[in-house]
C-alpha cells in the first residue's frame, strides 16, 4: 500500500510482511542498491533463503557512513562485487514492514542508488552472508517476474523513465 511520508512515497507491507500490531516500529536509515551489468544487460537481485523475499541489495546506514558509502559496503558484503560506478542517486522512499530475520517492525527511510558494475572482480562473501541469500542476475524480462517489494518496483519505474 502506497502512502506518503515527508512528501516522499511510503510503502506499507501487507500479508506476511505486514507490521505486527503488538510491536513498536524500529526506525532506521537504510539503503537500496540496484546494480546493473552493462555487458550482460542484467540486474543483480537477491533470493533470500530464510524468508520468502526477493529484493535488490538493502541494508542499514551505520554511524559515520554516508548513504552512498553504506550502499557500496552492502554490495561488497552481500555479493562480493568491488568495482561499482555510481550512475545516479534514485528517489528516496520509506517502508514499514515486519523484518522477519530481525523480528522487529521496521520503519526504514531508504536512500537508493543505481550502480553499474565496472568489472567482475569480487571478494569471497562470508559464510554468514552466503546462508542469507543467493545472488541472481536478471534480465529486464526476468526482473518483471521477480517478486520485488513495492518500494523496489517504484525505483525501477524511475530508472525506466531515464531510458
OpenMM code with the backbone's topology and positions (N, CA, C; nanometers):
from openmm import Vec3, app, unit

residues = "UNK UNK UNK UNK UNK UNK UNK UNK UNK UNK UNK UNK UNK UNK UNK UNK UNK UNK UNK UNK UNK UNK UNK UNK UNK UNK UNK UNK UNK UNK UNK UNK UNK UNK UNK UNK UNK UNK UNK UNK UNK UNK UNK UNK UNK UNK UNK UNK UNK UNK UNK UNK UNK UNK UNK UNK UNK UNK UNK UNK UNK UNK UNK UNK UNK UNK UNK UNK UNK UNK UNK UNK UNK UNK UNK UNK UNK UNK UNK UNK UNK UNK UNK UNK UNK UNK UNK UNK UNK UNK UNK UNK UNK UNK UNK UNK UNK UNK UNK UNK UNK UNK UNK UNK UNK UNK UNK UNK UNK UNK UNK UNK UNK UNK UNK UNK UNK UNK UNK UNK UNK UNK UNK UNK UNK UNK UNK UNK UNK UNK UNK UNK UNK UNK UNK UNK UNK UNK UNK UNK UNK UNK UNK UNK UNK UNK UNK UNK UNK UNK UNK UNK UNK UNK UNK UNK UNK UNK UNK UNK UNK UNK UNK".split()
positions = [
    Vec3(0.0844, -0.1169, 0.0000),
    Vec3(0.0000, 0.0000, 0.0000),
    Vec3(0.0892, 0.1236, 0.0000),
    Vec3(0.0653, 0.2132, -0.0935),
    Vec3(0.1482, 0.3337, -0.1040),
    Vec3(0.0778, 0.4516, -0.0378),
    Vec3(0.1510, 0.5184, 0.0509),
    Vec3(0.1051, 0.6394, 0.1182),
    Vec3(0.2109, 0.7463, 0.0946),
    Vec3(0.2182, 0.8455, 0.1829),
    Vec3(0.3208, 0.9479, 0.1710),
    Vec3(0.3749, 0.9810, 0.3091),
    Vec3(0.5045, 1.0100, 0.3162),
    Vec3(0.5716, 1.0479, 0.4402),
    Vec3(0.6738, 1.1551, 0.4033),
    Vec3(0.6617, 1.2736, 0.4617),
    Vec3(0.7524, 1.3847, 0.4295),
    Vec3(0.7600, 1.4106, 0.2790),
    Vec3(0.6454, 1.4067, 0.2125),
    Vec3(0.6356, 1.4301, 0.0672),
    Vec3(0.7098, 1.3270, -0.0167),
    Vec3(0.7381, 1.2108, 0.0407),
    Vec3(0.8018, 1.1008, -0.0330),
    Vec3(0.7153, 0.9759, -0.0168),
    Vec3(0.7231, 0.8824, -0.1108),
    Vec3(0.6395, 0.7624, -0.1009),
    Vec3(0.6682, 0.6817, 0.0261),
    Vec3(0.5615, 0.6305, 0.0847),
    Vec3(0.5695, 0.5392, 0.1990),
    Vec3(0.4966, 0.4124, 0.1584),
    Vec3(0.5672, 0.3012, 0.1632),
    Vec3(0.5091, 0.1724, 0.1277),
    Vec3(0.4902, 0.0912, 0.2556),
    Vec3(0.3667, 0.0473, 0.2785),
    Vec3(0.3343, -0.0317, 0.3967),
    Vec3(0.3040, -0.1734, 0.3497),
    Vec3(0.3809, -0.2677, 0.3988),
    Vec3(0.3663, -0.4070, 0.3560),
    Vec3(0.2331, -0.4643, 0.4019),
    Vec3(0.1832, -0.5583, 0.3237),
    Vec3(0.0608, -0.6315, 0.3573),
    Vec3(0.0940, -0.7804, 0.3593),
    Vec3(0.0025, -0.8610, 0.4049),
    Vec3(0.0240, -1.0050, 0.4073),
    Vec3(0.1240, -1.0448, 0.5148),
    Vec3(0.2058, -1.1444, 0.4846),
    Vec3(0.3019, -1.1979, 0.5822),
    Vec3(0.4036, -1.0944, 0.6295),
    Vec3(0.4328, -0.9956, 0.5472),
    Vec3(0.5326, -0.8941, 0.5826),
    Vec3(0.4707, -0.7701, 0.6468),
    Vec3(0.3392, -0.7711, 0.6699),
    Vec3(0.2725, -0.6556, 0.7314),
    Vec3(0.3263, -0.6334, 0.8725),
    Vec3(0.3373, -0.5081, 0.9142),
    Vec3(0.3812, -0.4808, 1.0517),
    Vec3(0.2907, -0.5513, 1.1524),
    Vec3(0.3508, -0.5975, 1.2606),
    Vec3(0.2776, -0.6655, 1.3678),
    Vec3(0.2198, -0.5604, 1.4626),
    Vec3(0.0890, -0.5653, 1.4856),
    Vec3(0.0205, -0.4650, 1.5675),
    Vec3(0.0761, -0.4582, 1.7092),
    Vec3(0.1255, -0.5684, 1.7612),
    Vec3(0.1730, -0.5720, 1.9001),
    Vec3(0.3156, -0.5194, 1.9178),
    Vec3(0.3847, -0.4885, 1.8087),
    Vec3(0.5239, -0.4442, 1.8172),
    Vec3(0.5392, -0.2974, 1.7779),
    Vec3(0.6282, -0.2251, 1.8471),
    Vec3(0.6575, -0.0872, 1.8047),
    Vec3(0.7442, -0.0896, 1.6782),
    Vec3(0.7553, 0.0248, 1.6140),
    Vec3(0.8433, 0.0358, 1.4985),
    Vec3(0.9840, 0.0713, 1.5434),
    Vec3(1.0823, 0.0120, 1.4775),
    Vec3(1.2224, 0.0475, 1.4948),
    Vec3(1.2618, 0.1222, 1.3676),
    Vec3(1.2914, 0.2524, 1.3817),
    Vec3(1.3278, 0.3332, 1.2650),
    Vec3(1.4742, 0.3130, 1.2296),
    Vec3(1.5037, 0.3234, 1.1000),
    Vec3(1.6405, 0.3021, 1.0540),
    Vec3(1.6626, 0.3743, 0.9218),
    Vec3(1.7743, 0.4458, 0.9128),
    Vec3(1.8184, 0.4961, 0.7829),
    Vec3(1.8700, 0.3745, 0.7068),
    Vec3(1.8305, 0.3605, 0.5828),
    Vec3(1.8634, 0.2403, 0.5071),
    Vec3(1.8981, 0.2753, 0.3625),
    Vec3(1.9476, 0.1758, 0.2920),
    Vec3(1.9811, 0.1935, 0.1504),
    Vec3(1.9199, 0.0814, 0.0675),
    Vec3(1.8972, 0.1135, -0.0572),
    Vec3(1.8693, 0.0149, -0.1608),
    Vec3(1.9722, 0.0398, -0.2708),
    Vec3(2.0408, -0.0654, -0.3116),
    Vec3(2.1395, -0.0547, -0.4192),
    Vec3(2.0950, -0.1434, -0.5347),
    Vec3(2.0797, -0.0804, -0.6497),
    Vec3(2.0496, -0.1553, -0.7720),
    Vec3(2.1784, -0.1591, -0.8528),
    Vec3(2.2225, -0.2808, -0.8836),
    Vec3(2.3471, -0.2997, -0.9587),
    Vec3(2.3121, -0.3544, -1.0964),
    Vec3(2.3606, -0.2844, -1.1983),
    Vec3(2.3356, -0.3198, -1.3383),
    Vec3(2.4675, -0.3570, -1.4036),
    Vec3(2.4672, -0.4655, -1.4796),
    Vec3(2.5856, -0.5063, -1.5552),
    Vec3(2.5633, -0.4683, -1.7017),
    Vec3(2.6321, -0.3645, -1.7508),
    Vec3(2.6079, -0.3201, -1.8884),
    Vec3(2.6514, -0.4226, -1.9933),
    Vec3(2.7439, -0.5126, -1.9553),
    Vec3(2.7882, -0.6139, -2.0523),
    Vec3(2.6787, -0.7162, -2.0807),
    Vec3(2.6094, -0.7590, -1.9753),
    Vec3(2.5061, -0.8612, -1.9920),
    Vec3(2.3652, -0.8020, -1.9975),
    Vec3(2.3547, -0.6721, -1.9639),
    Vec3(2.2258, -0.6029, -1.9572),
    Vec3(2.1329, -0.6680, -1.8543),
    Vec3(2.1921, -0.7071, -1.7397),
    Vec3(2.1153, -0.7710, -1.6325),
    Vec3(2.1328, -0.6954, -1.5014),
    Vec3(2.0350, -0.7149, -1.4138),
    Vec3(2.0331, -0.6537, -1.2814),
    Vec3(2.0578, -0.7596, -1.1748),
    Vec3(2.1225, -0.7179, -1.0668),
    Vec3(2.1562, -0.8090, -0.9584),
    Vec3(2.0443, -0.8109, -0.8544),
    Vec3(1.9924, -0.9292, -0.8280),
    Vec3(1.8886, -0.9462, -0.7271),
    Vec3(1.9325, -1.0452, -0.6213),
    Vec3(1.8603, -1.0446, -0.5102),
    Vec3(1.8865, -1.1392, -0.4012),
    Vec3(1.7631, -1.2249, -0.3793),
    Vec3(1.7842, -1.3566, -0.3754),
    Vec3(1.6789, -1.4509, -0.3353),
    Vec3(1.7154, -1.4948, -0.1944),
    Vec3(1.6326, -1.4551, -0.0998),
    Vec3(1.6590, -1.4835, 0.0404),
    Vec3(1.6297, -1.6297, 0.0706),
    Vec3(1.7076, -1.6867, 0.1612),
    Vec3(1.6937, -1.8277, 0.1950),
    Vec3(1.6077, -1.8519, 0.3190),
    Vec3(1.6145, -1.7632, 0.4176),
    Vec3(1.5437, -1.7856, 0.5439),
    Vec3(1.4033, -1.7248, 0.5448),
    Vec3(1.3764, -1.6373, 0.4505),
    Vec3(1.2446, -1.5750, 0.4358),
    Vec3(1.2085, -1.5751, 0.2877),
    Vec3(1.0808, -1.5601, 0.2585),
    Vec3(1.0343, -1.5643, 0.1203),
    Vec3(1.0393, -1.4248, 0.0584),
    Vec3(1.1628, -1.3751, 0.0420),
    Vec3(1.1836, -1.2419, -0.0128),
    Vec3(1.2681, -1.2505, -0.1386),
    Vec3(1.2407, -1.1623, -0.2326),
    Vec3(1.3248, -1.1375, -0.3495),
    Vec3(1.3421, -0.9869, -0.3558),
    Vec3(1.4660, -0.9394, -0.3474),
    Vec3(1.4913, -0.7961, -0.3343),
    Vec3(1.6139, -0.7546, -0.4141),
    Vec3(1.6328, -0.6236, -0.4206),
    Vec3(1.7630, -0.5701, -0.4565),
    Vec3(1.8462, -0.5714, -0.3280),
    Vec3(1.9637, -0.5175, -0.3322),
    Vec3(2.0510, -0.5148, -0.2150),
    Vec3(2.0022, -0.4050, -0.1212),
    Vec3(1.9870, -0.4410, 0.0059),
    Vec3(1.9401, -0.3465, 0.1059),
    Vec3(2.0265, -0.3581, 0.2307),
    Vec3(2.0184, -0.2575, 0.3143),
    Vec3(2.0904, -0.2621, 0.4408),
    Vec3(2.0785, -0.1300, 0.5130),
    Vec3(2.1358, -0.1260, 0.6312),
    Vec3(2.1294, -0.0069, 0.7137),
    Vec3(2.2483, 0.0843, 0.6924),
    Vec3(2.2272, 0.2113, 0.7246),
    Vec3(2.3344, 0.3103, 0.7220),
    Vec3(2.3905, 0.3153, 0.8637),
    Vec3(2.5178, 0.2819, 0.8775),
    Vec3(2.5821, 0.2807, 1.0094),
    Vec3(2.6324, 0.4202, 1.0447),
    Vec3(2.6503, 0.4426, 1.1734),
    Vec3(2.7005, 0.5713, 1.2201),
    Vec3(2.8338, 0.6026, 1.1528),
    Vec3(2.8463, 0.7236, 1.1018),
    Vec3(2.9680, 0.7665, 1.0353),
    Vec3(2.9709, 0.7397, 0.8857),
    Vec3(2.8735, 0.6668, 0.8342),
    Vec3(2.8670, 0.6383, 0.6908),
    Vec3(2.7728, 0.7360, 0.6220),
    Vec3(2.8067, 0.7706, 0.4988),
    Vec3(2.7083, 0.8371, 0.4142),
    Vec3(2.6209, 0.7264, 0.3542),
    Vec3(2.5026, 0.7593, 0.3056),
    Vec3(2.4218, 0.6565, 0.2402),
    Vec3(2.4942, 0.5891, 0.1230),
    Vec3(2.5703, 0.6651, 0.0441),
    Vec3(2.6426, 0.6023, -0.0671),
    Vec3(2.7489, 0.5052, -0.0156),
    Vec3(2.8203, 0.5426, 0.0891),
    Vec3(2.9194, 0.4508, 0.1474),
    Vec3(2.8510, 0.3245, 0.1982),
    Vec3(2.7356, 0.3399, 0.2609),
    Vec3(2.6612, 0.2244, 0.3111),
    Vec3(2.6190, 0.1338, 0.1958),
    Vec3(2.5733, 0.1936, 0.0852),
    Vec3(2.5309, 0.1149, -0.0306),
    Vec3(2.6478, 0.0344, -0.0878),
    Vec3(2.7618, 0.0996, -0.1019),
    Vec3(2.8798, 0.0292, -0.1540),
    Vec3(2.9222, -0.0833, -0.0590),
    Vec3(2.9174, -0.0567, 0.0716),
    Vec3(2.9556, -0.1575, 0.1704),
    Vec3(2.8602, -0.2769, 0.1661),
    Vec3(2.7306, -0.2514, 0.1502),
    Vec3(2.6329, -0.3608, 0.1446),
    Vec3(2.6514, -0.4449, 0.0188),
    Vec3(2.6780, -0.3804, -0.0940),
    Vec3(2.7014, -0.4566, -0.2177),
    Vec3(2.8221, -0.5477, -0.1982),
    Vec3(2.9298, -0.4948, -0.1424),
    Vec3(3.0501, -0.5741, -0.1199),
    Vec3(3.0222, -0.6890, -0.0226),
    Vec3(2.9567, -0.6584, 0.0886),
    Vec3(2.9313, -0.7589, 0.1915),
    Vec3(2.8394, -0.8703, 0.1422),
    Vec3(2.7346, -0.8333, 0.0691),
    Vec3(2.6337, -0.9316, 0.0297),
    Vec3(2.6640, -1.0037, -0.1009),
    Vec3(2.7445, -0.9421, -0.1887),
    Vec3(2.7683, -1.0018, -0.3203),
    Vec3(2.9155, -1.0220, -0.3522),
    Vec3(3.0031, -0.9486, -0.2859),
    Vec3(3.1459, -0.9561, -0.3140),
    Vec3(3.1927, -0.8617, -0.4238),
    Vec3(3.1002, -0.8006, -0.4986),
    Vec3(3.1419, -0.7114, -0.6077),
    Vec3(3.2040, -0.5840, -0.5519),
    Vec3(3.3211, -0.5483, -0.6083),
    Vec3(3.4027, -0.4403, -0.5536),
    Vec3(3.3989, -0.3111, -0.6346),
    Vec3(3.3884, -0.3228, -0.7644),
    Vec3(3.4096, -0.2069, -0.8508),
    Vec3(3.2783, -0.1605, -0.9136),
    Vec3(3.2253, -0.0555, -0.8548),
    Vec3(3.0966, -0.0013, -0.8971),
    Vec3(3.1119, 0.1436, -0.9403),
    Vec3(3.0403, 0.1803, -1.0438),
    Vec3(3.0338, 0.3197, -1.0863),
    Vec3(2.8949, 0.3704, -1.0503),
    Vec3(2.8879, 0.4795, -0.9746),
    Vec3(2.7588, 0.5383, -0.9410),
    Vec3(2.7006, 0.6020, -1.0662),
    Vec3(2.5826, 0.5580, -1.1054),
    Vec3(2.5133, 0.6150, -1.2205),
    Vec3(2.4278, 0.7319, -1.1741),
    Vec3(2.3485, 0.7072, -1.0685),
    Vec3(2.2691, 0.8170, -1.0135),
    Vec3(2.2076, 0.7775, -0.8809),
    Vec3(2.1784, 0.8810, -0.8020),
    Vec3(2.1013, 0.8586, -0.6807),
    Vec3(1.9550, 0.8589, -0.7213),
    Vec3(1.8821, 0.7605, -0.6740),
    Vec3(1.7410, 0.7443, -0.7064),
    Vec3(1.6566, 0.8136, -0.5993),
    Vec3(1.5267, 0.8288, -0.6224),
    Vec3(1.4416, 0.8958, -0.5237),
    Vec3(1.4396, 0.8223, -0.3889),
    Vec3(1.4264, 0.8987, -0.2832),
    Vec3(1.4084, 0.8399, -0.1506),
    Vec3(1.2678, 0.7832, -0.1398),
    Vec3(1.2544, 0.6800, -0.0558),
    Vec3(1.1219, 0.6299, -0.0203),
    Vec3(1.1307, 0.5733, 0.1204),
    Vec3(1.0160, 0.5410, 0.1762),
    Vec3(1.0078, 0.4885, 0.3118),
    Vec3(0.9263, 0.3600, 0.3066),
    Vec3(0.9522, 0.2704, 0.4023),
    Vec3(0.8786, 0.1441, 0.4064),
    Vec3(0.8552, 0.1023, 0.5512),
    Vec3(0.7364, 0.0502, 0.5740),
    Vec3(0.7025, -0.0092, 0.7030),
    Vec3(0.6699, -0.1554, 0.6774),
    Vec3(0.7391, -0.2437, 0.7497),
    Vec3(0.7208, -0.3866, 0.7281),
    Vec3(0.7710, -0.4639, 0.8499),
    Vec3(0.7327, -0.5895, 0.8566),
    Vec3(0.7864, -0.6774, 0.9602),
    Vec3(0.9141, -0.7390, 0.9055),
    Vec3(1.0234, -0.7151, 0.9734),
    Vec3(1.1539, -0.7669, 0.9305),
    Vec3(1.1732, -0.9034, 0.9964),
    Vec3(1.1382, -1.0072, 0.9215),
    Vec3(1.1420, -1.1443, 0.9750),
    Vec3(1.2771, -1.1818, 1.0352),
    Vec3(1.3892, -1.1608, 0.9640),
    Vec3(1.5175, -1.2030, 1.0217),
    Vec3(1.5512, -1.1327, 1.1537),
    Vec3(1.5083, -1.0074, 1.1687),
    Vec3(1.5398, -0.9316, 1.2906),
    Vec3(1.4293, -0.9434, 1.3959),
    Vec3(1.3091, -0.9856, 1.3546),
    Vec3(1.1978, -0.9989, 1.4473),
    Vec3(1.1423, -0.8663, 1.4965),
    Vec3(1.1486, -0.7613, 1.4124),
    Vec3(1.1013, -0.6285, 1.4511),
    Vec3(1.0171, -0.5678, 1.3391),
    Vec3(0.9311, -0.4743, 1.3788),
    Vec3(0.8664, -0.3881, 1.2806),
    Vec3(0.9690, -0.2836, 1.2402),
    Vec3(0.9938, -0.2715, 1.1139),
    Vec3(1.0926, -0.1758, 1.0648),
    Vec3(1.0208, -0.0582, 0.9977),
    Vec3(1.0651, 0.0616, 1.0313),
    Vec3(1.0240, 0.1826, 0.9587),
    Vec3(1.1531, 0.2335, 0.8972),
    Vec3(1.1755, 0.1962, 0.7711),
    Vec3(1.3019, 0.2245, 0.7030),
    Vec3(1.2881, 0.3473, 0.6135),
    Vec3(1.3891, 0.4322, 0.6212),
    Vec3(1.3970, 0.5529, 0.5393),
    Vec3(1.5072, 0.5282, 0.4360),
    Vec3(1.4655, 0.4907, 0.3153),
    Vec3(1.5595, 0.4422, 0.2145),
    Vec3(1.6186, 0.5539, 0.1290),
    Vec3(1.7516, 0.5490, 0.1155),
    Vec3(1.8292, 0.6255, 0.0182),
    Vec3(1.8677, 0.5215, -0.0870),
    Vec3(1.8462, 0.5518, -0.2118),
    Vec3(1.8627, 0.4491, -0.3148),
    Vec3(1.9573, 0.4935, -0.4250),
    Vec3(2.0282, 0.3953, -0.4790),
    Vec3(2.1336, 0.4230, -0.5764),
    Vec3(2.1301, 0.3219, -0.6904),
    Vec3(2.1631, 0.3712, -0.8096),
    Vec3(2.1836, 0.2853, -0.9259),
    Vec3(2.3331, 0.2849, -0.9555),
    Vec3(2.3909, 0.1647, -0.9535),
    Vec3(2.5325, 0.1462, -0.9850),
    Vec3(2.5458, 0.0613, -1.1102),
    Vec3(2.6554, 0.0838, -1.1839),
    Vec3(2.6945, -0.0070, -1.2918),
    Vec3(2.8162, -0.0840, -1.2450),
    Vec3(2.8178, -0.2118, -1.2786),
    Vec3(2.9322, -0.2965, -1.2495),
    Vec3(3.0434, -0.2597, -1.3480),
    Vec3(3.1605, -0.2243, -1.2954),
    Vec3(3.2718, -0.1876, -1.3837),
    Vec3(3.3460, -0.3104, -1.4354),
    Vec3(3.3514, -0.4153, -1.3522),
    Vec3(3.4119, -0.5418, -1.3939),
    Vec3(3.3646, -0.6508, -1.2987),
    Vec3(3.4097, -0.7733, -1.3236),
    Vec3(3.3630, -0.8882, -1.2451),
    Vec3(3.4463, -0.9151, -1.1206),
    Vec3(3.5382, -0.8268, -1.0854),
    Vec3(3.6252, -0.8506, -0.9709),
    Vec3(3.5425, -0.8592, -0.8426),
    Vec3(3.5650, -0.9688, -0.7670),
    Vec3(3.4862, -0.9942, -0.6464),
    Vec3(3.5744, -1.0433, -0.5332),
    Vec3(3.5253, -1.0193, -0.4130),
    Vec3(3.5825, -1.0810, -0.2942),
    Vec3(3.4933, -1.1979, -0.2554),
    Vec3(3.5472, -1.2883, -0.1756),
    Vec3(3.4679, -1.4000, -0.1270),
    Vec3(3.3685, -1.3466, -0.0242),
    Vec3(3.2439, -1.3886, -0.0363),
    Vec3(3.1377, -1.3484, 0.0563),
    Vec3(3.1438, -1.4397, 0.1784),
    Vec3(3.1248, -1.3829, 0.2964),
    Vec3(3.1323, -1.4611, 0.4203),
    Vec3(3.0294, -1.5738, 0.4212),
    Vec3(3.0574, -1.6767, 0.4988),
    Vec3(2.9634, -1.7889, 0.5101),
    Vec3(2.8290, -1.7422, 0.5642),
    Vec3(2.8311, -1.6488, 0.6600),
    Vec3(2.7056, -1.5969, 0.7154),
    Vec3(2.6210, -1.5333, 0.6061),
    Vec3(2.6826, -1.4522, 0.5210),
    Vec3(2.6081, -1.3892, 0.4115),
    Vec3(2.5586, -1.4930, 0.3115),
    Vec3(2.6408, -1.5940, 0.2834),
    Vec3(2.6003, -1.6983, 0.1893),
    Vec3(2.4791, -1.7753, 0.2411),
    Vec3(2.4633, -1.7839, 0.3729),
    Vec3(2.3474, -1.8515, 0.4323),
    Vec3(2.2207, -1.7684, 0.4199),
    Vec3(2.2353, -1.6379, 0.3971),
    Vec3(2.1188, -1.5488, 0.3927),
    Vec3(2.0487, -1.5446, 0.2577),
    Vec3(2.1273, -1.5465, 0.1488),
    Vec3(2.0647, -1.5298, 0.0182),
    Vec3(2.1568, -1.5756, -0.0936),
    Vec3(2.0959, -1.5947, -0.2106),
    Vec3(2.1692, -1.6225, -0.3340),
    Vec3(2.1618, -1.4993, -0.4224),
    Vec3(2.2719, -1.4695, -0.4901),
    Vec3(2.2749, -1.3612, -0.5883),
    Vec3(2.2290, -1.4165, -0.7225),
    Vec3(2.1412, -1.3430, -0.7883),
    Vec3(2.0932, -1.3838, -0.9200),
    Vec3(2.0974, -1.2638, -1.0140),
    Vec3(2.1437, -1.2872, -1.1366),
    Vec3(2.1439, -1.1833, -1.2394),
    Vec3(2.0177, -1.2008, -1.3222),
    Vec3(1.9443, -1.0902, -1.3403),
    Vec3(1.8133, -1.0955, -1.4035),
    Vec3(1.8031, -0.9992, -1.5210),
    Vec3(1.7536, -1.0516, -1.6327),
    Vec3(1.7235, -0.9655, -1.7473),
    Vec3(1.6013, -0.8807, -1.7103),
    Vec3(1.5747, -0.7742, -1.7843),
    Vec3(1.4536, -0.6953, -1.7556),
    Vec3(1.3265, -0.7811, -1.7563),
    Vec3(1.3189, -0.8797, -1.8467),
    Vec3(1.2015, -0.9669, -1.8520),
    Vec3(1.1927, -1.0545, -1.7260),
    Vec3(1.3058, -1.1076, -1.6817),
    Vec3(1.3074, -1.1885, -1.5590),
    Vec3(1.2780, -1.1022, -1.4366),
    Vec3(1.3248, -0.9790, -1.4394),
    Vec3(1.3014, -0.8867, -1.3285),
    Vec3(1.1517, -0.8578, -1.3125),
    Vec3(1.0774, -0.8563, -1.4239),
    Vec3(0.9325, -0.8365, -1.4173),
    Vec3(0.8654, -0.9456, -1.3343),
    Vec3(0.9214, -1.0663, -1.3367),
    Vec3(0.8623, -1.1789, -1.2631),
    Vec3(0.9195, -1.1929, -1.1221),
    Vec3(1.0283, -1.1243, -1.0938),
    Vec3(1.0912, -1.1270, -0.9623),
    Vec3(0.9967, -1.0567, -0.8652),
    Vec3(0.9751, -1.1115, -0.7487),
    Vec3(0.8748, -1.0595, -0.6559),
    Vec3(0.9322, -0.9479, -0.5678),
    Vec3(0.9650, -0.8376, -0.6295),
    Vec3(1.0237, -0.7241, -0.5572),
    Vec3(0.9194, -0.6541, -0.4698),
    Vec3(0.9641, -0.5989, -0.3562),
    Vec3(0.8719, -0.5160, -0.2770),
    Vec3(0.8310, -0.3916, -0.3563),
    Vec3(0.7199, -0.3320, -0.3152),
    Vec3(0.6664, -0.2154, -0.3865),
    Vec3(0.7685, -0.1023, -0.3999),
    Vec3(0.8448, -0.0765, -0.2950),
    Vec3(0.9440, 0.0308, -0.2999),
    Vec3(1.0495, 0.0062, -0.4064),
    Vec3(1.0877, -0.1197, -0.4253),
    Vec3(1.1869, -0.1530, -0.5271),
    Vec3(1.1269, -0.1374, -0.6670),
    Vec3(0.9989, -0.1713, -0.6818),
    Vec3(0.9298, -0.1502, -0.8100),
    Vec3(0.9237, -0.0004, -0.8431),
    Vec3(0.8991, 0.0803, -0.7400),
    Vec3(0.8974, 0.2261, -0.7557),
    Vec3(1.0302, 0.2741, -0.8146),
    Vec3(1.1417, 0.2204, -0.7648),
    Vec3(1.2737, 0.2585, -0.8156),
    Vec3(1.2925, 0.2161, -0.9607),
    Vec3(1.2445, 0.0974, -0.9966),
    Vec3(1.2549, 0.0512, -1.1362),
    Vec3(1.1784, 0.1439, -1.2302),
    Vec3(1.0621, 0.1921, -1.1844),
    Vec3(0.9866, 0.2862, -1.2666),
    Vec3(1.0685, 0.4126, -1.2910),
    Vec3(1.1381, 0.4600, -1.1871),
    Vec3(1.2221, 0.5803, -1.2025),
    Vec3(1.3347, 0.5542, -1.3012),
    Vec3(1.3977, 0.4365, -1.2915),
    Vec3(1.5071, 0.4024, -1.3844),
    Vec3(1.4544, 0.3963, -1.5276),
    Vec3(1.3385, 0.3352, -1.5474),
    Vec3(1.2859, 0.3182, -1.6835),
    Vec3(1.2501, 0.4516, -1.7482),
    Vec3(1.2196, 0.5533, -1.6669),
    Vec3(1.1907, 0.6871, -1.7219),
    Vec3(1.3140, 0.7460, -1.7882),
    Vec3(1.4329, 0.7094, -1.7374),
    Vec3(1.5569, 0.7658, -1.7898),
    Vec3(1.6106, 0.6923, -1.9104),
    Vec3(1.5471, 0.5827, -1.9504),
    Vec3(1.5969, 0.5045, -2.0648),
    Vec3(1.5504, 0.5616, -2.1966),
] * unit.nanometer
topology = app.Topology()
chain = topology.addChain("A")
for resn in residues:
    res = topology.addResidue(resn, chain)
    for name in ("N", "CA", "C"):
        topology.addAtom(name, app.Element.getBySymbol(name[0]), res)
